[in-house]
Protein backbone atom coordinates (compact mmCIF):
# COMPACT_ATOMS: atom_id res chain seq x y z
CA UNK A 1 0.00 0.00 0.00
CA UNK A 2 2.84 2.40 0.85
CA UNK A 3 4.51 1.68 -2.49
CA UNK A 4 1.27 2.43 -4.38
CA UNK A 5 0.76 5.70 -2.44
CA UNK A 6 4.32 6.78 -3.19
CA UNK A 7 3.85 6.13 -6.89
CA UNK A 8 0.60 8.12 -6.82
CA UNK A 9 2.24 11.08 -5.09
CA UNK A 10 5.15 11.15 -7.54
CA UNK A 11 2.71 10.89 -10.43
CA UNK A 12 0.79 13.91 -9.11
CA UNK A 13 4.03 15.89 -8.69
CA UNK A 14 5.10 15.14 -12.26
CA UNK A 15 1.65 16.09 -13.54
CA UNK A 16 1.77 19.46 -11.75
CA UNK A 17 5.30 20.17 -13.05
CA UNK A 18 4.21 19.38 -16.58
CA UNK A 19 1.04 21.47 -16.21
CA UNK A 20 3.01 24.53 -15.05
CA UNK A 21 5.98 24.37 -17.40
CA UNK A 22 4.40 22.93 -20.53
CA UNK A 23 1.48 25.33 -20.78
CA UNK A 24 1.30 27.09 -24.17
CA UNK A 25 2.28 30.75 -24.12
CA UNK A 26 -0.62 33.15 -24.83
CA UNK A 27 0.32 35.96 -27.21
CA UNK A 28 -1.32 39.37 -26.91
CA UNK A 29 0.16 40.72 -30.13
CA UNK A 30 -2.11 39.09 -32.68
CA UNK A 31 -5.84 38.71 -32.33
CA UNK A 32 -6.68 36.62 -35.39
CA UNK A 33 -5.08 33.29 -36.33
CA UNK A 34 -5.27 31.39 -39.61
CA UNK A 35 -4.74 27.64 -39.73
CA UNK A 36 -3.64 26.06 -42.99
CA UNK A 37 -5.50 22.80 -42.30
CA UNK A 38 -8.85 24.60 -42.11
CA UNK A 39 -11.02 25.88 -44.92
CA UNK A 40 -9.25 29.04 -46.20
CA UNK A 41 -12.47 31.00 -45.64
CA UNK A 42 -12.57 30.06 -41.97
CA UNK A 43 -10.85 32.00 -39.18
CA UNK A 44 -10.23 31.06 -35.56
CA UNK A 45 -10.50 33.60 -32.73
CA UNK A 46 -8.75 32.91 -29.43
CA UNK A 47 -10.87 33.92 -26.44
CA UNK A 48 -8.00 34.62 -24.04
CA UNK A 49 -6.43 37.31 -26.20
CA UNK A 50 -7.53 40.92 -25.87
CA UNK A 51 -7.66 43.03 -28.96
CA UNK A 52 -8.35 46.28 -27.08
CA UNK A 53 -6.35 46.96 -23.92
CA UNK A 54 -7.20 49.40 -21.14
CA UNK A 55 -4.43 48.95 -18.53
CA UNK A 56 -2.86 52.25 -17.40
CA UNK A 57 -5.33 54.26 -19.45
CA UNK A 58 -7.85 56.98 -18.56
CA UNK A 59 -11.49 56.89 -19.67
CA UNK A 60 -14.32 59.44 -19.54
CA UNK A 61 -17.99 58.50 -19.87
CA UNK A 62 -21.39 60.16 -20.02
CA UNK A 63 -24.43 58.01 -19.30
CA UNK A 64 -28.15 58.51 -18.90
CA UNK A 65 -30.92 56.36 -17.51
CA UNK A 66 -33.66 55.96 -14.94
CA UNK A 67 -34.38 54.83 -11.41
CA UNK A 68 -35.80 51.31 -11.05
CA UNK A 69 -36.93 51.29 -7.43
CA UNK A 70 -39.01 54.37 -6.53
CA UNK A 71 -42.72 53.41 -6.69
CA UNK A 72 -44.04 56.97 -6.55
CA UNK A 73 -41.52 59.11 -8.46
CA UNK A 74 -40.14 59.05 -11.99
CA UNK A 75 -36.42 59.80 -11.79
CA UNK A 76 -34.08 60.29 -14.75
CA UNK A 77 -30.35 60.64 -14.25
CA UNK A 78 -27.31 61.87 -16.17
CA UNK A 79 -24.02 60.46 -14.86
CA UNK A 80 -20.59 61.68 -15.99
CA UNK A 81 -17.72 59.36 -14.96
CA UNK A 82 -13.93 59.37 -14.95
CA UNK A 83 -12.13 56.00 -14.73
CA UNK A 84 -8.53 54.83 -14.60
CA UNK A 85 -7.37 51.21 -14.83
CA UNK A 86 -4.26 50.07 -13.02
CA UNK A 87 -4.38 46.78 -14.94
CA UNK A 88 -6.79 44.87 -17.17
CA UNK A 89 -8.61 43.67 -14.05
CA UNK A 90 -8.41 46.46 -11.47
CA UNK A 91 -9.11 50.18 -11.52
CA UNK A 92 -11.14 52.92 -9.91
CA UNK A 93 -13.57 55.64 -10.95
CA UNK A 94 -15.40 58.72 -9.71
CA UNK A 95 -18.89 59.79 -10.78
CA UNK A 96 -21.56 62.42 -10.20
CA UNK A 97 -25.28 61.76 -10.72
CA UNK A 98 -27.60 64.57 -11.80
CA UNK A 99 -31.23 63.58 -11.16
CA UNK A 100 -34.50 64.98 -12.48
CA UNK A 101 -37.59 63.81 -10.59
CA UNK A 102 -41.38 64.15 -10.93
CA UNK A 103 -44.52 62.48 -9.59
CA UNK A 104 -45.46 59.34 -11.53
CA UNK A 105 -48.92 58.07 -12.43
CA UNK A 106 -49.27 56.13 -9.16
CA UNK A 107 -48.70 59.17 -6.95
CA UNK A 108 -50.92 61.35 -9.16
CA UNK A 109 -53.75 58.82 -8.84
CA UNK A 110 -53.37 58.68 -5.05
CA UNK A 111 -53.65 62.45 -4.86
CA UNK A 112 -56.86 62.24 -6.84
CA UNK A 113 -58.59 59.55 -4.79
CA UNK A 114 -57.25 60.43 -1.34
CA UNK A 115 -57.71 63.89 0.10
CA UNK A 116 -56.53 62.92 3.57
CA UNK A 117 -53.04 61.38 3.43
CA UNK A 118 -50.30 60.32 1.05
CA UNK A 119 -47.66 57.58 1.43
CA UNK A 120 -44.19 58.36 2.68
CA UNK A 121 -42.07 59.26 -0.35
CA UNK A 122 -38.30 59.76 -0.38
CA UNK A 123 -36.86 60.97 -3.68
CA UNK A 124 -33.32 61.10 -5.02
CA UNK A 125 -31.99 64.57 -5.88
CA UNK A 126 -28.40 63.62 -6.82
CA UNK A 127 -25.36 61.61 -5.77
CA UNK A 128 -21.61 61.30 -6.13
CA UNK A 129 -18.98 58.76 -5.14
CA UNK A 130 -15.81 56.84 -5.82
CA UNK A 131 -15.56 53.09 -6.37
CA UNK A 132 -12.95 50.42 -6.94
CA UNK A 133 -13.56 48.35 -10.07
CA UNK A 134 -12.81 44.68 -10.66
CA UNK A 135 -13.18 43.13 -14.14
CA UNK A 136 -13.16 39.34 -13.70
CA UNK A 137 -14.77 38.50 -17.06
CA UNK A 138 -13.64 39.31 -20.58
CA UNK A 139 -15.52 37.88 -23.53
CA UNK A 140 -16.46 38.11 -27.18
CA UNK A 141 -19.76 37.88 -29.03
CA UNK A 142 -20.49 37.06 -32.64
CA UNK A 143 -22.79 40.01 -33.29
CA UNK A 144 -24.27 40.13 -36.81
CA UNK A 145 -21.21 38.24 -38.06
CA UNK A 146 -18.87 40.68 -36.31
CA UNK A 147 -16.78 40.00 -33.23
CA UNK A 148 -17.88 42.26 -30.36
CA UNK A 149 -15.43 42.50 -27.42
CA UNK A 150 -16.64 43.40 -23.94
CA UNK A 151 -15.66 43.45 -20.26
CA UNK A 152 -18.04 42.59 -17.43
CA UNK A 153 -17.12 44.43 -14.22
CA UNK A 154 -18.29 44.86 -10.63
CA UNK A 155 -17.49 47.76 -8.33
CA UNK A 156 -17.98 48.98 -4.77
CA UNK A 157 -17.29 52.22 -2.93
CA UNK A 158 -18.59 55.10 -0.85
CA UNK A 159 -20.08 58.50 -1.51
CA UNK A 160 -23.06 60.68 -0.72
CA UNK A 161 -26.66 60.95 -1.86
CA UNK A 162 -28.99 63.93 -1.50
CA UNK A 163 -32.60 62.96 -0.85
CA UNK A 164 -35.79 64.90 -0.28
CA UNK A 165 -38.86 63.97 1.76
CA UNK A 166 -42.13 65.88 1.40
CA UNK A 167 -43.26 66.41 4.99
CA UNK A 168 -46.67 67.57 3.77
CA UNK A 169 -48.37 64.16 3.59
CA UNK A 170 -51.78 65.58 2.65
CA UNK A 171 -53.00 65.53 -0.93
CA UNK A 172 -53.61 69.28 -0.84
CA UNK A 173 -51.26 72.13 -0.03
CA UNK A 174 -47.75 73.00 -1.13
CA UNK A 175 -44.83 70.55 -0.78
CA UNK A 176 -42.59 70.98 2.24
CA UNK A 177 -39.34 69.20 1.38
CA UNK A 178 -36.75 68.13 3.93
CA UNK A 179 -33.34 67.74 2.26
CA UNK A 180 -30.76 65.30 3.63
CA UNK A 181 -27.19 64.52 2.54
CA UNK A 182 -26.50 60.91 3.50
CA UNK A 183 -23.41 58.69 3.42
CA UNK A 184 -24.00 55.97 0.83
CA UNK A 185 -22.60 52.56 -0.03
CA UNK A 186 -22.43 52.03 -3.80
CA UNK A 187 -22.52 48.51 -5.26
CA UNK A 188 -22.78 47.98 -8.97
CA UNK A 189 -22.10 45.94 -12.06
CA UNK A 190 -21.94 46.65 -15.76
CA UNK A 191 -20.40 45.98 -19.13
CA UNK A 192 -18.06 47.87 -21.46
CA UNK A 193 -18.48 47.06 -25.16
CA UNK A 194 -15.43 48.06 -27.23
CA UNK A 195 -16.27 49.73 -30.54
CA UNK A 196 -12.58 50.35 -31.26
CA UNK A 197 -9.41 51.24 -29.35
CA UNK A 198 -10.92 54.47 -28.00
CA UNK A 199 -14.73 54.34 -28.00
CA UNK A 200 -16.89 52.15 -25.76
CA UNK A 201 -20.59 51.65 -25.09
CA UNK A 202 -21.26 51.18 -21.39
CA UNK A 203 -24.15 49.62 -19.44
CA UNK A 204 -24.45 50.16 -15.68
CA UNK A 205 -26.66 48.96 -12.85
CA UNK A 206 -25.74 50.74 -9.63
CA UNK A 207 -27.26 50.26 -6.20
CA UNK A 208 -27.21 52.94 -3.48
CA UNK A 209 -27.69 51.91 0.17
CA UNK A 210 -28.04 54.45 2.99
CA UNK A 211 -29.53 54.94 6.46
CA UNK A 212 -32.19 57.61 7.01
CA UNK A 213 -35.25 58.43 9.07
CA UNK A 214 -38.50 56.77 8.03
CA UNK A 215 -42.11 57.91 7.93
CA UNK A 216 -42.28 58.65 11.67
CA UNK A 217 -39.27 61.00 11.31
CA UNK A 218 -37.66 59.21 14.27
CA UNK A 219 -36.82 55.59 13.44
CA UNK A 220 -33.77 55.09 11.25
CA UNK A 221 -33.79 52.35 8.62
CA UNK A 222 -31.95 51.34 5.45
CA UNK A 223 -33.11 52.64 2.10
CA UNK A 224 -31.98 51.54 -1.34
CA UNK A 225 -32.07 53.00 -4.84
CA UNK A 226 -31.14 51.33 -8.12
CA UNK A 227 -30.28 53.22 -11.30
CA UNK A 228 -29.83 51.71 -14.75
CA UNK A 229 -27.87 53.79 -17.24
CA UNK A 230 -26.33 53.43 -20.67
CA UNK A 231 -23.81 55.71 -22.31
CA UNK A 232 -20.72 56.30 -24.40
CA UNK A 233 -17.09 56.52 -23.29
CA UNK A 234 -13.74 57.56 -24.69
CA UNK A 235 -10.46 55.95 -23.53
CA UNK A 236 -7.27 57.97 -23.98
C-alpha positions as CSV (number, residue, x, y, z in Angstrom):
1,X,0.0,0.0,0.0
2,X,2.8,2.4,0.9
3,X,4.5,1.7,-2.5
4,X,1.3,2.4,-4.4
5,X,0.8,5.7,-2.4
6,X,4.3,6.8,-3.2
7,X,3.8,6.1,-6.9
8,X,0.6,8.1,-6.8
9,X,2.2,11.1,-5.1
10,X,5.2,11.1,-7.5
11,X,2.7,10.9,-10.4
12,X,0.8,13.9,-9.1
13,X,4.0,15.9,-8.7
14,X,5.1,15.1,-12.3
15,X,1.6,16.1,-13.5
16,X,1.8,19.5,-11.8
17,X,5.3,20.2,-13.0
18,X,4.2,19.4,-16.6
19,X,1.0,21.5,-16.2
20,X,3.0,24.5,-15.0
21,X,6.0,24.4,-17.4
22,X,4.4,22.9,-20.5
23,X,1.5,25.3,-20.8
24,X,1.3,27.1,-24.2
25,X,2.3,30.7,-24.1
26,X,-0.6,33.2,-24.8
27,X,0.3,36.0,-27.2
28,X,-1.3,39.4,-26.9
29,X,0.2,40.7,-30.1
30,X,-2.1,39.1,-32.7
31,X,-5.8,38.7,-32.3
32,X,-6.7,36.6,-35.4
33,X,-5.1,33.3,-36.3
34,X,-5.3,31.4,-39.6
35,X,-4.7,27.6,-39.7
36,X,-3.6,26.1,-43.0
37,X,-5.5,22.8,-42.3
38,X,-8.8,24.6,-42.1
39,X,-11.0,25.9,-44.9
40,X,-9.3,29.0,-46.2
41,X,-12.5,31.0,-45.6
42,X,-12.6,30.1,-42.0
43,X,-10.8,32.0,-39.2
44,X,-10.2,31.1,-35.6
45,X,-10.5,33.6,-32.7
46,X,-8.7,32.9,-29.4
47,X,-10.9,33.9,-26.4
48,X,-8.0,34.6,-24.0
49,X,-6.4,37.3,-26.2
50,X,-7.5,40.9,-25.9
51,X,-7.7,43.0,-29.0
52,X,-8.4,46.3,-27.1
53,X,-6.4,47.0,-23.9
54,X,-7.2,49.4,-21.1
55,X,-4.4,48.9,-18.5
56,X,-2.9,52.2,-17.4
57,X,-5.3,54.3,-19.4
58,X,-7.9,57.0,-18.6
59,X,-11.5,56.9,-19.7
60,X,-14.3,59.4,-19.5
61,X,-18.0,58.5,-19.9
62,X,-21.4,60.2,-20.0
63,X,-24.4,58.0,-19.3
64,X,-28.1,58.5,-18.9
65,X,-30.9,56.4,-17.5
66,X,-33.7,56.0,-14.9
67,X,-34.4,54.8,-11.4
68,X,-35.8,51.3,-11.1
69,X,-36.9,51.3,-7.4
70,X,-39.0,54.4,-6.5
71,X,-42.7,53.4,-6.7
72,X,-44.0,57.0,-6.5
73,X,-41.5,59.1,-8.5
74,X,-40.1,59.0,-12.0
75,X,-36.4,59.8,-11.8
76,X,-34.1,60.3,-14.7
77,X,-30.3,60.6,-14.2
78,X,-27.3,61.9,-16.2
79,X,-24.0,60.5,-14.9
80,X,-20.6,61.7,-16.0
81,X,-17.7,59.4,-15.0
82,X,-13.9,59.4,-15.0
83,X,-12.1,56.0,-14.7
84,X,-8.5,54.8,-14.6
85,X,-7.4,51.2,-14.8
86,X,-4.3,50.1,-13.0
87,X,-4.4,46.8,-14.9
88,X,-6.8,44.9,-17.2
89,X,-8.6,43.7,-14.1
90,X,-8.4,46.5,-11.5
91,X,-9.1,50.2,-11.5
92,X,-11.1,52.9,-9.9
93,X,-13.6,55.6,-11.0
94,X,-15.4,58.7,-9.7
95,X,-18.9,59.8,-10.8
96,X,-21.6,62.4,-10.2
97,X,-25.3,61.8,-10.7
98,X,-27.6,64.6,-11.8
99,X,-31.2,63.6,-11.2
100,X,-34.5,65.0,-12.5
101,X,-37.6,63.8,-10.6
102,X,-41.4,64.2,-10.9
103,X,-44.5,62.5,-9.6
104,X,-45.5,59.3,-11.5
105,X,-48.9,58.1,-12.4
106,X,-49.3,56.1,-9.2
107,X,-48.7,59.2,-6.9
108,X,-50.9,61.3,-9.2
109,X,-53.7,58.8,-8.8
110,X,-53.4,58.7,-5.0
111,X,-53.6,62.5,-4.9
112,X,-56.9,62.2,-6.8
113,X,-58.6,59.5,-4.8
114,X,-57.3,60.4,-1.3
115,X,-57.7,63.9,0.1
116,X,-56.5,62.9,3.6
117,X,-53.0,61.4,3.4
118,X,-50.3,60.3,1.0
119,X,-47.7,57.6,1.4
120,X,-44.2,58.4,2.7
121,X,-42.1,59.3,-0.4
122,X,-38.3,59.8,-0.4
123,X,-36.9,61.0,-3.7
124,X,-33.3,61.1,-5.0
125,X,-32.0,64.6,-5.9
126,X,-28.4,63.6,-6.8
127,X,-25.4,61.6,-5.8
128,X,-21.6,61.3,-6.1
129,X,-19.0,58.8,-5.1
130,X,-15.8,56.8,-5.8
131,X,-15.6,53.1,-6.4
132,X,-12.9,50.4,-6.9
133,X,-13.6,48.3,-10.1
134,X,-12.8,44.7,-10.7
135,X,-13.2,43.1,-14.1
136,X,-13.2,39.3,-13.7
137,X,-14.8,38.5,-17.1
138,X,-13.6,39.3,-20.6
139,X,-15.5,37.9,-23.5
140,X,-16.5,38.1,-27.2
141,X,-19.8,37.9,-29.0
142,X,-20.5,37.1,-32.6
143,X,-22.8,40.0,-33.3
144,X,-24.3,40.1,-36.8
145,X,-21.2,38.2,-38.1
146,X,-18.9,40.7,-36.3
147,X,-16.8,40.0,-33.2
148,X,-17.9,42.3,-30.4
149,X,-15.4,42.5,-27.4
150,X,-16.6,43.4,-23.9
151,X,-15.7,43.4,-20.3
152,X,-18.0,42.6,-17.4
153,X,-17.1,44.4,-14.2
154,X,-18.3,44.9,-10.6
155,X,-17.5,47.8,-8.3
156,X,-18.0,49.0,-4.8
157,X,-17.3,52.2,-2.9
158,X,-18.6,55.1,-0.9
159,X,-20.1,58.5,-1.5
160,X,-23.1,60.7,-0.7
161,X,-26.7,61.0,-1.9
162,X,-29.0,63.9,-1.5
163,X,-32.6,63.0,-0.9
164,X,-35.8,64.9,-0.3
165,X,-38.9,64.0,1.8
166,X,-42.1,65.9,1.4
167,X,-43.3,66.4,5.0
168,X,-46.7,67.6,3.8
169,X,-48.4,64.2,3.6
170,X,-51.8,65.6,2.6
171,X,-53.0,65.5,-0.9
172,X,-53.6,69.3,-0.8
173,X,-51.3,72.1,0.0
174,X,-47.8,73.0,-1.1
175,X,-44.8,70.6,-0.8
176,X,-42.6,71.0,2.2
177,X,-39.3,69.2,1.4
178,X,-36.7,68.1,3.9
179,X,-33.3,67.7,2.3
180,X,-30.8,65.3,3.6
181,X,-27.2,64.5,2.5
182,X,-26.5,60.9,3.5
183,X,-23.4,58.7,3.4
184,X,-24.0,56.0,0.8
185,X,-22.6,52.6,0.0
186,X,-22.4,52.0,-3.8
187,X,-22.5,48.5,-5.3
188,X,-22.8,48.0,-9.0
189,X,-22.1,45.9,-12.1
190,X,-21.9,46.6,-15.8
191,X,-20.4,46.0,-19.1
192,X,-18.1,47.9,-21.5
193,X,-18.5,47.1,-25.2
194,X,-15.4,48.1,-27.2
195,X,-16.3,49.7,-30.5
196,X,-12.6,50.3,-31.3
197,X,-9.4,51.2,-29.3
198,X,-10.9,54.5,-28.0
199,X,-14.7,54.3,-28.0
200,X,-16.9,52.2,-25.8
201,X,-20.6,51.6,-25.1
202,X,-21.3,51.2,-21.4
203,X,-24.2,49.6,-19.4
204,X,-24.4,50.2,-15.7
205,X,-26.7,49.0,-12.9
206,X,-25.7,50.7,-9.6
207,X,-27.3,50.3,-6.2
208,X,-27.2,52.9,-3.5
209,X,-27.7,51.9,0.2
210,X,-28.0,54.4,3.0
211,X,-29.5,54.9,6.5
212,X,-32.2,57.6,7.0
213,X,-35.3,58.4,9.1
214,X,-38.5,56.8,8.0
215,X,-42.1,57.9,7.9
216,X,-42.3,58.7,11.7
217,X,-39.3,61.0,11.3
218,X,-37.7,59.2,14.3
219,X,-36.8,55.6,13.4
220,X,-33.8,55.1,11.2
221,X,-33.8,52.4,8.6
222,X,-31.9,51.3,5.5
223,X,-33.1,52.6,2.1
224,X,-32.0,51.5,-1.3
225,X,-32.1,53.0,-4.8
226,X,-31.1,51.3,-8.1
227,X,-30.3,53.2,-11.3
228,X,-29.8,51.7,-14.7
229,X,-27.9,53.8,-17.2
230,X,-26.3,53.4,-20.7
231,X,-23.8,55.7,-22.3
232,X,-20.7,56.3,-24.4
233,X,-17.1,56.5,-23.3
234,X,-13.7,57.6,-24.7
235,X,-10.5,56.0,-23.5
236,X,-7.3,58.0,-24.0
